[in-house]
Amino acid sequence: MSAVPADLDTGVGPPTAVPLRHFLVGFGFLLAGAVLGVLAAANAVGGGFVALAHVHLLLVGWVCLAILGAMTQFVPVWSGVRLHSRRLADLQIVLLTAGLAGFVAALLAGATAPLPAFGLAMVAGFWTFAYNLGRTLRRARPLDVTERHFAFALASLVVLTGLGLTLAADYAGGSWAWLSLPVGHSRILAAHATLGVFGVVLATVVGALYQLATMFTATDLDAFDRRVRSVEERAYPAGVVALAGGRLVGSAPLARVGGLLLAGSLLGFAVVLARRLVAARVEWGPMLRRYAVVAVALAGWSVAAGLAWLADPLAPDATLGPSWTLHLLALGVVGFVLLGTLYHVIPFLVWVERYSDRIGLEAVPTVDELYDDRAAAVDLVATLVGSALVVLAEALPIPTLVTLAGGALVAFGLLVACGNLVLVVGRHAGRLRDLLRPTAA
């Protein structure tokens, strides 16, 4: 089966080095975050800002960089328009990498004074991306359901990074006090986290999966799926805005309505995703196996989060759902959807660059032959079992050793997956250092 429908022109996308550069740098932050998480669980590192550093390494360093790389490639190809500026795509990763590295280093050192400066660099990187993709999407109108989700994610990104900068200013104080907002720190933090996870990450995931889940299962949405989609694409953005806004102003009724709309929309989408997987007319590979985990985890998380937010949507320990579901969302949903997608996107980009023009002239490998399927099976088992152990340890009174074992398995699985995909680039796309060279505008 073709990875891209015949009516899509992959030639309008940027050079493959642009998204691959984002993915590889993101892998570095992912491994750093996984190691830091295991060390923190073992009490080998401590301090008030370790958890914050861990979250930013994974959410900004891996998840957001992967999203930036994928959207920079996916939007031009899917929308049939050229990227507004390749130079801006090169600039965004430099700003984000430098800003995040400095931000995390300052957190681990317990130094709050430089946080706003490094935060400004990250904001500049994110806003550069939002401007570049916004200008690209503007030429693609009228927007389809995927593009509308992406546009909402870009708007959420601009707002959440502005809130994040005010949080950094609160930590630093002194000459940065002018950036603070006349709202409680905890309220800003809750709104920031809400927009980050639901407004940016999951909005992008849902938008992309409407296309990827049908494309890679060789199926189409049926009448039931389309009705669910019609409700979701209206209720979900409204729910995110209401939940974040209610938390920012301290309104429980507004946040409750938003939380129920959000959780209900994601539950409906999980059903749509599961139905597409069951109806798949192709053999399941690493991508679809991981999407199956996503469908189950997202459905379970949605029910638990909806019940928690119905009771108290402003509870500090339920910002992203009940506390015991944190890793169910982070690993079971976000982690597996990114790994599943990257298991096709990276080999496909490399295959297009290296082998597509050789078809008919010589024997060329298929996309799935570029990675090691045995390693893919090993990392799937390790990350799945490890994630299950971590989630169970959060939900039940289980010894700390179980948490450590689960975290170690997840870290091992991520290491195998990253190594497997990095080797695809190293073996088939030339020298890795070539990806660090800026591309022509």
C-alpha positions in Angstrom: 0.0 0.0 0.0 1.2 3.5 -0.8 2.1 5.7 2.1 0.6 8.7 0.5 -2.5 8.9 -1.7 -1.8 9.3 -5.4 -3.3 12.8 -5.5 -0.9 14.2 -3.0 2.3 15.8 -4.3 5.2 15.1 -1.9 7.4 17.4 -4.0 5.8 20.5 -2.5 7.1 19.6 1.0 10.4 20.9 2.3 13.6 18.9 2.0 13.5 15.7 4.2 16.4 17.1 6.2 14.0 19.7 7.8 11.6 17.2 9.5 14.4 14.6 10.1 16.5 17.2 11.9 13.6 17.9 14.3 13.0 14.2 14.9 16.6 13.4 15.7 17.1 16.4 18.1 13.8 15.3 19.7 15.2 11.8 20.2 18.1 13.3 22.2 15.7 15.2 24.5 13.5 12.1 24.8 16.4 10.0 26.0 17.6 12.7 28.4 14.1 13.0 29.8 13.6 9.2 30.2 17.0 8.9 32.0 16.1 11.9 34.3 12.7 10.3 35.1 14.3 7.0 36.1 16.9 8.8 38.2 14.2 10.8 40.0 12.2 7.7 40.7 15.3 6.1 42.2 15.9 9.3 44.3 19.3 9.6 42.6 18.5 13.2 41.8 16.3 15.6 43.7 15.2 19.2 44.1 12.1 21.2 43.5 12.6 21.7 39.8 13.6 18.2 38.7 10.0 17.3 37.9 9.6 20.5 35.9 12.8 19.8 34.0 11.6 16.2 33.3 8.2 17.5 31.9 9.9 20.1 29.6 12.4 17.6 28.2 9.6 15.2 27.2 6.8 17.6 26.3 8.8 20.4 24.7 12.0 18.5 23.7 10.4 15.4 22.3 6.7 15.8 21.7 6.7 19.4 20.5 9.8 19.0 18.3 8.3 15.9 16.8 5.0 17.8 16.1 6.9 20.8 14.6 8.9 18.5 12.3 5.9 16.5 11.3 3.6 19.5 10.7 6.3 21.3 8.8 6.4 18.4 6.4 2.8 17.3 6.5 0.9 20.6 6.1 2.5 21.5 2.7 2.1 18.0 1.3 -1.5 17.5 2.6 -2.6 21.0 1.7 -0.9 21.1 -1.6 0.9 24.4 -0.9 4.6 25.1 -0.4 6.0 25.9 3.0 6.0 29.7 3.5 9.7 29.8 4.5 12.4 27.1 4.9 14.7 29.6 6.6 12.1 30.1 9.3 11.9 26.3 9.7 15.6 26.2 10.2 15.5 29.1 12.7 12.7 27.6 14.8 14.7 24.5 15.8 17.8 26.5 16.7 15.8 28.8 19.0 13.9 25.9 20.6 16.9 23.7 21.1 19.1 26.5 22.6 16.2 27.8 24.7 15.2 24.4 26.1 18.7 23.3 26.8 19.4 26.4 28.8 16.0 26.3 30.5 16.5 22.7 31.7 20.0 23.3 32.8 18.9 26.3 34.9 16.1 24.2 36.5 18.5 21.4 37.4 20.9 23.9 38.8 18.1 25.5 40.9 18.8 28.8 39.2 15.6 30.8 38.5 17.0 34.1 37.4 17.8 33.0 33.8 14.6 31.2 33.2 12.7 34.0 31.4 15.7 34.6 29.1 15.7 31.0 28.0 11.9 31.0 28.0 12.0 34.0 25.5 14.2 31.9 23.2 11.6 29.0 23.3 8.7 31.4 22.8 10.5 32.9 19.8 11.0 29.5 18.3 7.4 28.5 18.8 6.0 31.8 17.4 8.3 31.5 14.4 6.8 28.0 13.8 3.3 29.3 14.3 3.8 32.2 11.9 5.4 30.0 9.3 2.7 27.3 9.4 -0.1 29.9 9.7 1.1 31.6 6.5 1.2 28.2 4.8 -2.3 27.2 6.0 -3.6 30.6 4.9 -3.0 29.6 1.3 -4.8 26.3 1.7 -8.3 27.6 2.4 -10.9 26.3 2.6 -9.5 24.2 5.4 -10.5 20.5 5.9 -11.0 18.9 9.3 -7.3 18.1 9.7 -6.2 21.6 8.8 -8.8 23.1 11.1 -7.4 21.1 14.0 -3.9 22.3 13.1 -5.1 25.9 13.0 -6.6 25.6 16.5 -3.3 24.0 17.7 -1.3 26.9 16.3 -3.6 29.5 18.1 -3.3 27.5 21.4 0.5 27.4 21.0 0.7 31.2 20.8 -1.4 31.6 23.9 0.2 28.9 26.0 3.8 30.0 25.3 2.8 33.5 26.4 1.4 32.1 29.7 4.6 30.0 30.1 6.7 33.1 29.9 4.7 34.7 32.7 5.3 31.6 34.8 9.0 31.8 34.2 8.9 35.5 35.2 7.1 34.6 38.4 9.9 32.2 39.3 12.6 34.7 38.5 11.0 37.8 40.0 13.2 40.9 40.2 13.6 42.7 36.9 11.2 40.3 35.2 8.2 41.1 37.4 6.7 43.3 34.7 5.9 40.1 32.7 3.7 38.7 35.5 -0.1 38.6 35.2 -2.5 39.7 38.0 -3.7 36.1 38.3 -2.6 33.5 40.8 0.4 31.4 39.7 -1.5 28.1 40.2 -4.3 29.4 37.9 -1.8 30.3 35.1 -0.1 27.0 35.5 -3.3 25.1 35.1 -4.3 27.0 32.0 -0.8 26.7 30.6 -0.8 22.9 31.0 -4.4 22.6 29.7 -3.6 24.5 26.5 -0.3 22.7 26.1 -1.5 19.1 26.3 -5.0 19.5 25.0 -4.9 22.6 22.8 -1.6 21.8 21.1 -0.6 18.2 21.4 -3.9 16.3 21.3 -5.5 18.7 18.9 -2.6 18.0 16.5 -2.8 14.3 17.2 -6.5 14.1 16.5 -6.3 16.2 13.4 -3.5 14.1 12.0 -5.1 10.8 12.9 -8.3 11.6 11.0 -6.1 11.3 7.9 -3.5 8.8 9.0 -5.9 6.3 10.5 -7.8 6.1 7.3 -4.8 6.3 5.0 -2.9 3.5 6.7 -5.9 1.2 7.2 -7.1 1.7 3.6 -10.5 2.5 4.9 -12.9 5.5 4.9 -15.0 7.0 7.7 -18.5 5.6 7.5 -21.7 7.5 8.4 -21.3 6.9 12.1 -17.7 8.0 12.2 -18.6 11.2 10.2 -21.3 12.1 12.7 -18.9 11.6 15.6 -16.3 13.7 13.8 -18.8 16.5 13.1 -19.6 16.7 16.9 -15.9 16.4 17.9 -14.5 19.1 15.7 -17.0 21.6 17.2 -17.1 20.4 20.8 -13.4 19.7 21.3 -12.0 23.2 20.6 -14.9 24.8 22.7 -14.1 22.4 25.5 -10.4 23.2 25.5 -11.1 26.9 25.6 -13.7 26.6 28.3 -11.6 24.4 30.5 -8.5 26.5 30.2 -10.4 29.8 30.6 -12.4 28.4 33.6 -9.2 27.4 35.3 -7.5 30.8 34.5 -10.4 32.8 36.1 -11.3 30.2 38.7 -14.8 29.4 37.4 -15.7 25.8 38.3 -18.9 25.7 36.2 -17.2 27.0 33.1 -14.3 24.5 33.6 -16.7 21.7 34.2 -18.5 22.2 31.0 -15.3 22.5 29.1 -13.9 19.3 30.7 -16.9 17.3 29.9 -16.9 18.5 26.3 -13.2 17.7 26.0 -13.4 14.3 27.5 -16.5 13.3 25.6 -15.0 14.4 22.3 -11.8 12.4 22.9 -13.9 9.4 23.9 -15.8 9.6 20.6 -12.6 10.0 18.7 -11.1 6.9 20.4 -14.2 4.9 19.2 -13.6 6.2 15.6 -10.0 5.2 15.7 -10.8 1.8 17.1 -13.4 1.2 14.4 -10.9 2.1 11.6 -8.3 -0.3 13.1 -10.8 -3.1 13.3 -11.9 -2.5 9.7 -8.3 -2.3 8.4 -7.7 -3.9 5.0 -4.0 -4.1 5.4 -1.6 -6.1 7.5 -0.8 -4.4 10.8 2.7 -3.1 11.2 4.5 -1.1 14.0 2.3 2.0 13.3 -1.1 0.3 13.6 -0.1 -1.8 16.6 0.8 1.3 18.5 -2.4 3.1 17.3 -4.3 0.2 18.9 -2.7 1.0 22.2 -3.6 4.6 21.7 -7.3 3.8 21.1 -7.6 1.8 24.3 -5.6 4.2 26.5 -7.5 7.2 25.2 -10.9 5.7 25.8 -9.9 4.7 29.4 -8.4 8.1 30.1 -11.4 10.0 28.7 -13.8 8.2 31.0 -11.6 8.7 34.1 -10.9 12.4 33.3 -14.6 13.1 32.6 -15.6 11.7 36.0 -12.8 13.6 37.8 -13.7 16.9 36.1 -17.4 16.5 36.8 -16.5 16.3 40.5 -13.9 19.1 40.6 -12.4 20.5 37.4 -10.2 23.0 39.4 -8.5 20.3 41.6 -4.7 20.8 41.4 -4.1 17.1 41.2 -6.6 16.6 38.3 -5.2 19.2 35.8 -4.6 16.4 33.2 -7.2 14.0 34.6 -6.9 12.0 37.8 -3.3 11.8 39.1 -3.2 8.0 38.5 -3.9 8.5 34.8 -1.0 10.9 34.1 1.2 8.3 32.5 -1.8 6.6 30.8 -2.2 9.9 28.9 1.5 10.7 28.5 2.7 7.2 27.6 -0.3 5.3 26.4 -1.7 8.1 24.2 0.9 10.7 23.3 4.0 8.4 23.5 2.5 5.5 21.5 0.9 7.8 18.8 4.3 9.5 18.2 6.3 6.3 18.1 3.7 4.7 15.8 3.7 7.6 13.5 7.5 8.1 13.4 7.9 4.4 12.6 6.4 5.1 9.3 7.2 8.8 8.7 11.0 8.6 9.2 11.5 5.5 7.0 9.1 6.9 4.4 10.9 10.3 4.2 14.3 8.5 3.8 12.8 6.1 1.2 11.5 9.0 -0.9 14.8 10.8 -0.7 17.0 7.7 -1.4 15.1 5.2 -3.4 11.9 6.6 -5.1 13.7 7.7 -8.3 15.3 4.2 -8.6 12.1 2.3 -9.1 12.2 0.4 -12.3 16.0 0.8 -12.7 17.1 -1.5 -9.9 15.9 -3.5 -6.9 14.9 -1.1 -4.1 13.7 -2.0 -0.5 10.2 -1.2 0.7 9.6 1.4 3.3 9.1 -1.4 6.0 12.4 -3.0 5.1 14.4 0.1 6.1 14.0 -0.6 9.9 14.5 -3.7 11.9 11.1 -5.3 12.6 12.5 -7.5 15.4 13.8 -4.4 17.2 10.4 -2.8 16.6 8.7 -5.7 18.3 11.1 -5.6 21.2 10.6 -1.9 21.9 6.8 -2.3 21.6 6.7 -5.0 24.2 9.1 -3.1 26.5 7.3 0.2 26.3 3.9 -1.5 26.6 4.7 -3.6 29.6 6.7 -0.7 31.2 3.9 1.7 30.7 1.4 -0.7 32.2 3.6 -1.2 35.3 4.0 2.6 35.7 0.2 3.2 35.4 -0.6 0.4 37.8 1.9 1.7 40.3 0.2 5.1 40.2 -3.3 3.6 40.6 -2.6 0.9 43.2 -0.4 0.7 46.4 2.4 -1.2 44.6 6.0 -1.2 45.8 8.3 1.4 44.4 10.4 -1.3 42.8 7.5 -1.9 40.4 7.6 1.8 39.4 11.4 1.6 38.9 11.1 -1.6 36.8 8.3 0.0 34.7 10.3 3.1 34.1 13.4 1.2 33.2 11.5 -0.9 30.7 10.0 2.3 29.1 13.5 3.9 28.9 14.9 0.7 27.4 12.0 0.5 24.8 12.5 4.2 23.9 16.2 3.6 23.5 15.6 0.7 21.2 13.0 2.6 19.1 15.3 5.7 18.8 18.2 3.5 17.8 16.2 1.6 15.3 14.9 4.8 13.6 18.3 6.7 13.8 19.9 3.7 12.1 17.4 4.1 9.2 18.7 7.6 8.7 22.4 6.6 9.2 22.3 3.6 6.8 20.1 5.0 4.1 20.2 8.8 4.2 23.9 9.6 4.3 25.8 11.3 7.1 23.8 12.4 10.1 25.8 15.6 10.3 24.4 16.7 6.9 21.0 17.1 8.6 22.5 19.9 10.7 23.2 22.0 7.7 20.6 24.7 6.9 18.5 24.2 3.8 18.1 26.7 1.0 15.1 29.0 1.2 
